[in-house]
Amino acid sequence: MSRRIVIAYWLIPSGPAHSFFQGMIKEFARRYDAPVFEPHVTVHVGANSLDAAERALSKASRDCKRIGLTPLEIDHSSEFIKTLFVRFDLNTKLRELNRIICSTAQDSPNYQLKPHLSLLYKTMSVRDRRLLTDSIEVPVHEVIFDSLKAVRCISPTRACADVQAWRVIAEKDLGT
């Protein structure tokens, strides 16, 4: 599979939720020698244009308010960037944010929006992933997301070095 530079559009959790998830990510990174990254839900992945990213974030910040997402479960997979993650319900506001970003950035609408917030990026056995999944509980019924970031990254992300190469190129707060 070929790799390319893309822009990922991230929805960032607010205050207490950000601190909670960032703490978990840091603890798992320390425990499993894995990369540290900012907690986020990827809303869209598209072409590599700074101008398009800035336009998309500006439009989204004008047209979209804070978004509340309901955590459904803790899950895991063999995919590096979904080793351990919180799966969220896909709601109308998130679909609209995805549509705004995609159309304003003039990107292909092929990105499949499956809202999740990763907690660990690491290649691990199924057994270890299951044990971790069973040990975690998200103590809230809704997570509020109040800002957006556009991040230049390598796709697909397959290793710690790929994560360390990520660069935020634009960011905006969502309205209240």
N, C-alpha and C positions, 0 to 999 in steps of 0.2 A: 504494500500500500504506500503510495507516495505521501510525502509530508509537505505541508505548506504553511506559510504565515497567514494567520487569520485574525480577525477581531472578534473577541467574545464579549458579549454584553451581559454584565452581571447585575443582579438585583442584590443589594447589601442589606442585611438585617440591622435594625436600629438598636440603640443603647444596650439594654440588658441582654437581649437575645444575641447581639453581636459578641458581647463579653462571654456569655455562656458557651457559644459555639467555638469562639476563638480559644478559650481555655481547653475545651475537649481536643481540638485540632493540635494544639501545642503539646498536650499530654500524650496523645497517641504518637505524634512525631518523635517526642523524646523516647518513649517506650519502645518504638519499633524502628528507630533510625529512619524516619520518613521525612519528607519535606513539610515545612510549615507554609500555610497559605491563608488568605483571607476567606472567612466564611461567605458563601455566595450561592445564589441560584442562577444558573445560566439561562438567559431569556432567548438569546439568539447567537448564532455564530455565522459570520459572513465575511465579505471581502475585506481586503486590507487597505482601507483608505481613511486617513485621519480626518479629512474634510467630511466624509460621509458619517463617521462616528460622532463628530461634534454636532452635525446637523441632527442626527437621530437622537442623541441625548438631550439636546436643547428642546426639540419638539416633544419628546416624552416627558421631560420635566415640566413643560407648560401644560400638557394635556392630561397627565396622569397624576393621581394622588397616591399617597402611601398605600401599600398593598398588604393586606393580611392574608397569610396562607395557613391552612390547617395541616399540621403534621399527621401523616397517616400511619407510618411505621418506620422502623429502622430496618434497613436491608443491606445486602452485600452482593458483590459480583466479582468475576474474575477480571473485569476491565480495570486497568490501573487507576483511572480517575473516578471509579465508582467502587472502590474496594469496600468501603463502609460509608453508608449515607442515610440521611433522613429523606424519605419520600413524602412529597406534599401533594395535596389536592390541587387539581388544575381548575382554576376558577375564571370567570368572565373577565375580571380586571387584568389578570395575567395574560390571557389570550389577547386582549386589546393592546397591552403594552408590547407584546411580541409583534403584533400586526403593525403598530406604529413604527417600531424600530426597523422592521423588515422593509416596509414601504418607503420610509424616509431615507434609509441608507441605500435604497434601490438594490437590495439583495434578493436572491432567490428565496422563496418561501419554503424551501425544502427542509429546513431545520425542524426536527421533531421535538417539540416542547414537552419534556417529561420532567416536571419540576422536582429537583432534589438538591440537597445541600450535603456535599461530601464532608466526611470527618477524617478520612485517612486515604492517602494515596500510597499503596504498597502492594507488591505481589506477595500473596499469602495463600496458604492452603485453605480449602473450603472449611475444614474443621476449625481452624483458628478464626476465620471470618465469622462462622456461626457462633462461636463462643463469645466473640465481641458483640455481635448483634444482640445476643440474649442478655448481655450485661448492661445495656444502655436503655435509658428511658428519657424522653424529652418531657420536661416538667411543665409544659405549657400547651394550651389548646389552640393557640393562634400565635404565629410569629409575624411581627410587623416588619416590613421592609420599607426603608425610607430614602434610599439613594441608589443611583446607577453608576456603573463604571464601564468604560470600554477598555479592554485589555488586549494588547497585542501578544499573541502566543503561537506556538507551533501546534499544528493539528495533524494527526492525533498526538496528544500528550502521552508519552510512554515511559518517562523516567524522571527522576528527581531533577536532573539538569534541565529538562524541559520546563519544569515548574519554576525553577530559579531564574529562568530567562524571561518569564512573563513580565510585561511592563504596562502599567496603567497609562493610557494616553489621553483620557478625558474622564471627567466625572461631574455629576450633577445631583442635587437633592431633588426629591419628589415633593410635590405640594402636600399640604396637610388637609 
